[in-house]
Amino acid sequence: MFESKYFVKTNFTPEQINQYLNNALRDINIAKSDNNPEVKFIFSYNALIKAGIALIANTGKVKVRSIPGHHVIILEKMSELLKDETVMNIGNAMRMKRNEDLYSGGIFISIKESVEYTELASKMIMKIKKMIKDK
């Protein structure tokens, strides 16, 4: 389930897992409170990835290796663990937009897009928070 190429066995404490989750919650709150579409987008994406790291740490007691492609792996595992393909589909679209922004000279994020991305990330973070707290 957790390939050694992408994951390292680690025994996280509940406090460490909660720190990942709290960082995701902080970022999604920034996204929700800011009116700039680019800020909403970037903080929503970061929050989604951080929540995925928390979910993976909580579920598999593994840490994601920081290697090329690791965000795709985080999104795949999130989608699998949450049993929700929306995470992979929308999360990957966000990842590609972020990469285009970083490496291709910028992108345009509409207000509508930024709100949709923020809502998706927020919904996934709440699901993950519930899973972590219920464990």
KESE-863772 format. One record per residue: residue number from 1; residue in three letters; x, y, z of N, C-alpha, C in turn. Coordinates in steps of 0.05 Angstrom, whole numbers, plus 32768, in hexadecimal, padded with zeros to 4 digits. Layout:
# KESE-863772
     i    aa   n.xx   n.yy   n.zz   ca.xx   ca.yy   ca.zz   c.xx   c.yy   c.zz
   NUM   ALA      X      Y      Z       X       Y       Z      X      Y      Z
...
***
This chain:
# KESE-863772
     i    aa   n.xx   n.yy   n.zz   ca.xx   ca.yy   ca.zz   c.xx   c.yy   c.zz
     1   MET   8010   7FE8   8000    8000    8000    8000   8011   8019   8000
     2   PHE   8026   801A   8010    8038    8031    8011   8054   8029   8007
     3   GLU   8059   802E   7FED    8071    8026    7FE0   8089   8035   7FEC
     4   SER   809F   8026   7FF0    80B7    8031    7FFD   80C4   8047   7FEC
     5   LYS   80BF   8047   7FD2    80CA    805C    7FC1   80BF   8077   7FCA
     6   TYR   80A6   8078   7FD3    8099    8091    7FD9   8095   8096   7FF7
     7   PHE   8097   8081   8007    8091    8083    8024   80A7   8077   8035
     8   VAL   80AA   8083   804D    80BD    8079    8061   80AD   8073   807A
     9   LYS   80B2   805B   8086    80A4    8054    809E   80AC   8068   80B4
    10   THR   8099   8072   80C2    809D    8085    80D8   8087   8082   80EC
    11   ASN   808D   8082   8105    8079    8081    811A   8073   809E   8124
    12   PHE   805F   80A9   8118    8057    80C5    8120   8048   80C4   813B
    13   THR   804D   80D8   814B    803D    80DC    8163   8023   80EA   815A
    14   PRO   800E   80E7   816B    7FF5    80F5    8165   7FFA   8114   8163
    15   GLU   800D   811E   8172    8013    813B    8171   801F   8143   8156
    16   GLN   8030   8132   814B    803B    8138    8131   8026   8137   811B
    17   ILE   8015   8124   811C    7FFF    8122    8109   7FED   813B   810B
    18   ASN   7FE6   8142   8123    7FD6    815A    8128   7FE3   8173   811E
    19   GLN   7FFE   8174   8120    800C    818C    8116   8008   818E   80F8
    20   TYR   800B   8178   80E9    8005    8179    80CC   7FE9   8182   80C7
    21   LEU   7FD6   8177   80D5    7FBA    817F    80D2   7FB5   819C   80D9
    22   ASN   7FC1   81A5   80EF    7FBE    81C1    80F6   7FCA   81D4   80E1
    23   ASN   7FE0   81CC   80D5    7FEC    81DC    80C0   7FD9   81DE   80A8
    24   ALA   7FCC   81C7   80A1    7FB9    81C7    808C   7FA1   81D9   8092
    25   LEU   7F98   81D8   80AB    7F81    81E9    80B4   7F89   8206   80B3
    26   ARG   7FA1   820D   80BB    7FAA    8229    80BA   7FAA   8233   809D
    27   ASP   7FB4   8222   808A    7FB6    822A    806E   7F9A   822D   8062
    28   ILE   7F88   821B   8068    7F6D    821D    805D   7F5E   8235   8068
    29   ASN   7F64   823C   8081    7F57    8255    808C   7F62   826E   807E
    30   ILE   7F7B   826E   8077    7F87    8284    8068   7F79   8286   804D
    31   ALA   7F76   826F   8040    7F68    826E    8026   7F4C   8279   8028
    32   LYS   7F3E   8270   803C    7F22    8279    803F   7F1F   8297   8045
    33   SER   7F33   82A2   8053    7F30    82BE    805C   7F3B   82D2   8048
    34   ASP   7F4A   82C9   8034    7F56    82DB    8021   7F45   82DD   8008
    35   ASN   7F44   82F5   7FFC    7F34    82F9    7FE4   7F44   82F7   7FCA
    36   ASN   7F5E   82F5   7FCC    7F6F    82F3    7FB4   7F6D   82D6   7FAA
    37   PRO   7F64   82D2   7F91    7F61    82B7    7F86   7F7B   82A6   7F87
    38   GLU   7F92   82B3   7F81    7FAB    82A4    7F82   7FB3   829B   7F9E
    39   VAL   7FAE   82AD   7FB2    7FB3    82A6    7FCD   7FA1   828F   7FD6
    40   LYS   7F87   8291   7FCF    7F74    827B    7FD6   7F7E   8261   7FCA
    41   PHE   7F86   8262   7FB1    7F8E    824A    7FA3   7FA7   823D   7FAF
    42   ILE   7FBC   824D   7FB3    7FD5    8242    7FBE   7FD1   8237   7FDA
    43   PHE   7FC3   8246   7FEB    7FBF    823C    8006   7FAC   8224   8007
    44   SER   7F99   8223   7FF5    7F88    820B    7FF3   7F97   81F3   7FEB
    45   TYR   7FA9   81F6   7FD7    7FB9    81DF    7FCE   7FCC   81D6   7FE4
    46   ASN   7FD9   81E9   7FF1    7FEB    81E1    8007   7FDD   81D3   801D
    47   ALA   7FC5   81DD   8024    7FB5    81D1    8039   7FAD   81B5   8032
    48   LEU   7FA5   81B0   8019    7F9E    8196    8010   7FB5   8182   8012
    49   ILE   7FCD   818A   8009    7FE4    8179    800B   7FEC   8174   8028
    50   LYS   7FEB   8188   8039    7FF2    8184    8056   7FDE   8171   8063
    51   ALA   7FC4   8174   805C    7FB0    8162    8068   7FB5   8145   805E
    52   GLY   7FBE   8142   8045    7FC5    8128    803B   7FDC   811C   804A
    53   ILE   7FF0   812C   8050    8006    8122    8060   7FFD   8119   807B
    54   ALA   7FEB   8128   8088    7FE0    8120    80A2   7FD1   8106   80A0
    55   LEU   7FC0   8103   808B    7FB1    80EB    8087   7FC3   80D3   8083
    56   ILE   7FD7   80D5   8072    7FE9    80BF    806D   7FF9   80B8   8086
    57   ALA   8002   80CC   8095    8011    80C7    80AE   7FFF   80B8   80C2
    58   ASN   7FE6   80C0   80C3    7FD3    80B5    80D6   7FCB   8098   80CF
    59   THR   7FC7   8094   80B5    7FBD    807A    80AC   7FD3   8065   80A9
    60   GLY   7FE9   806D   809D    7FFD    8059    8097   8016   805A   80A7
    61   LYS   8018   806D   80B9    8031    8070    80C9   8049   8072   80B7
    62   VAL   8046   8080   80A1    805C    8085    808F   805E   80A2   8088
    63   LYS   8076   80AA   8080    807B    80C5    8077   8080   80C5   8059
    64   VAL   8075   80D9   804C    8079    80DB    802F   8095   80E5   802A
    65   ARG   80A3   80D8   8018    80BE    80E1    8010   80BA   80FA   7FFE
    66   SER   80CC   810D   8002    80CC    8126    7FF2   80DD   8121   7FD9
    67   ILE   80D0   8115   7FC5    80DE    810F    7FAC   80CB   8119   7F95
    68   PRO   80D7   811B   7F7D    80C6    8124    7F66   80AD   8113   7F64
    69   GLY   8096   8120   7F62    807D    8112    7F5F   806E   810B   7F79
    70   HIS   807A   8114   7F90    806E    810C    7FA9   8052   8119   7FAE
    71   HIS   804C   8130   7FA2    8031    813B    7FA6   801C   812A   7F98
    72   VAL   8023   811E   7F81    8011    810C    7F73   800B   80F4   7F85
    73   ILE   8020   80E9   7F91    801D    80D2    7FA3   800C   80D9   7FBB
    74   ILE   8010   80F1   7FC6    7FFF    80F9    7FDD   7FE2   80FA   7FD4
    75   LEU   7FDC   8106   7FBD    7FC1    8109    7FB3   7FB5   80ED   7FAD
    76   GLU   7FC5   80DB   7FA2    7FBB    80C0    7F9C   7FB4   80B2   7FB6
    77   LYS   7FC5   80B3   7FCA    7FC0    80A6    7FE4   7FA8   80B2   7FF2
    78   MET   7FA6   80CD   7FF1    7F8F    80DA    7FFD   7F75   80D0   7FF0
    79   SER   7F75   80CF   7FD6    7F5D    80C6    7FC7   7F56   80A9   7FCF
    80   GLU   7F6B   8098   7FD0    7F67    807C    7FD8   7F5C   807A   7FF4
    81   LEU   7F69   8088   8007    7F61    8085    8023   7F46   8092   8029
    82   LEU   7F3F   80A7   801B    7F25    80B4    801F   7F10   80A7   800D
    83   LYS   7F18   8095   7FFB    7F05    8089    7FE9   7EF6   809E   7FD9
    84   ASP   7F05   80B1   7FCE    7EF9    80C8    7FC0   7F0C   80D1   7FA9
    85   GLU   7F04   80CA   7F91    7F15    80D1    7F7A   7F16   80EF   7F74
    86   THR   7F04   80FE   7F7F    7F04    811B    7F7C   7F1E   8126   7F86
    87   VAL   7F29   811B   7F9B    7F42    8125    7FA6   7F58   8124   7F91
    88   MET   7F5A   810D   7F84    7F6F    8109    7F70   7F6A   811B   7F58
    89   ASN   7F51   811C   7F4F    7F4B    812B    7F36   7F4F   8149   7F3A
    90   ILE   7F42   8154   7F4E    7F44    8171    7F53   7F60   8178   7F5E
    91   GLY   7F6A   8168   7F71    7F84    816D    7F7C   7F9A   816D   7F67
    92   ASN   7F98   815A   7F54    7FAC    8159    7F3F   7FA9   8171   7F2C
    93   ALA   7F91   817A   7F27    7F8D    8192    7F17   7F9A   81AA   7F25
    94   MET   7F96   81AC   7F3F    7FA3    81C1    7F4F   7FC1   81BF   7F4E
    95   ARG   7FCB   81A7   7F50    7FE8    81A3    7F4F   7FF4   81AC   7F34
    96   MET   7FE6   81A5   7F1F    7FF0    81AD    7F04   7FEF   81CB   7F01
    97   LYS   7FDA   81D8   7F0B    7FD9    81F5    7F09   7FEF   8202   7F1A
    98   ARG   7FF4   81F7   7F31    800A    8201    7F42   8024   81FE   7F34
    99   ASN   8029   81E7   7F27    8042    81E3    7F19   8044   81F6   7F01
   100   GLU   802E   81FA   7EF3    802E    820D    7EDC   8035   8229   7EE6
   101   ASP   802A   8230   7EFD    8030    824A    7F09   804D   824D   7F10
   102   LEU   8058   8238   7F1C    8074    8238    7F24   8088   8238   7F0D
   103   TYR   8082   8227   7EFA    8096    8221    7EE5   8091   822C   7EC9
   104   SER   8079   8237   7EC5    8072    8241    7EAB   806B   825E   7EAA
   105   GLY   8071   826D   7EBE    806D    828A    7EBD   8052   8294   7EC7
   106   GLY   8043   8284   7ED5    802B    828E    7EE1   8012   8282   7ED5
   107   ILE   7FFC   8285   7EE3    7FE2    827C    7EDB   7FCD   8290   7EE4
   108   PHE   7FB5   828C   7EDA    7F9E    829C    7EE3   7F8C   828A   7EF3
   109   ILE   7F85   8291   7F0B    7F72    8283    7F1B   7F5A   8295   7F1E
   110   SER   7F42   828C   7F15    7F2B    829D    7F18   7F21   829C   7F35
   111   ILE   7F10   82AF   7F3C    7F04    82AF    7F57   7EF4   8296   7F5A
   112   LYS   7EE4   828E   7F46    7ED4    8276    7F47   7EE5   825D   7F4C
   113   GLU   7EFB   825A   7F3D    7F0D    8244    7F41   7F18   8243   7F5D
   114   SER   7F21   825A   7F66    7F2E    825B    7F81   7F1A   8254   7F97
   115   VAL   7F02   825C   7F94    7EED    8255    7FA8   7EE8   8237   7FA7
   116   GLU   7EE5   822C   7F8F    7EE1    820F    7F8C   7EF8   81FF   7F98
   117   TYR   7F10   8207   7F93    7F27    81F9    7F9E   7F28   81FB   7FBC
   118   THR   7F22   8212   7FC6    7F22    8216    7FE3   7F0C   8205   7FF0
   119   GLU   7EF5   8203   7FE4    7EDF    81F3    7FEF   7EE6   81D5   7FEE
   120   LEU   7EF2   81CC   7FD8    7EFB    81B0    7FD7   7F0F   81A9   7FEC
   121   ALA   7F24   81BA   7FEE    7F39    81B5    8002   7F2D   81B5   801E
   122   SER   7F1C   81C8   8024    7F10    81CA    803E   7EFF   81B0   8044
   123   LYS   7EF0   81A7   8031    7EE0    818F    8035   7EF2   8177   803A
   124   MET   7F07   8174   802B    7F1A    815D    802F   7F28   815F   804A
   125   ILE   7F30   8177   8052    7F3D    817A    806C   7F2B   8173   8083
   126   MET   7F11   817A   8081    7EFE    8173    8096   7EFA   8155   8097
   127   LYS   7EF9   8147   8080    7EF7    812A    8080   7F10   811E   808D
   128   ILE   7F27   8128   8087    7F40    811E    8092   7F41   8123   80B0
   129   LYS   7F39   813B   80B8    7F39    8142    80D5   7F27   812E   80E4
   130   LYS   7F10   8128   80D9    7EFE    8115    80E6   7F0A   80F9   80E7
   131   MET   7F17   80F0   80D2    7F24    80D6    80D2   7F3A   80D4   80E7
   132   ILE   7F49   80EA   80E9    7F5F    80EA    80FC   7F55   80EB   8119
   133   LYS   7F41   80FB   811E    7F36    80FD    8139   7F26   80E4   8141
   134   ASP   7F1A   80D6   812E    7F0A    80BE    8134   7F1C   80A6   8138
   135   LYS   7F35   80A7   8131    7F46    8090    8133   7F4E   808A   814F
***
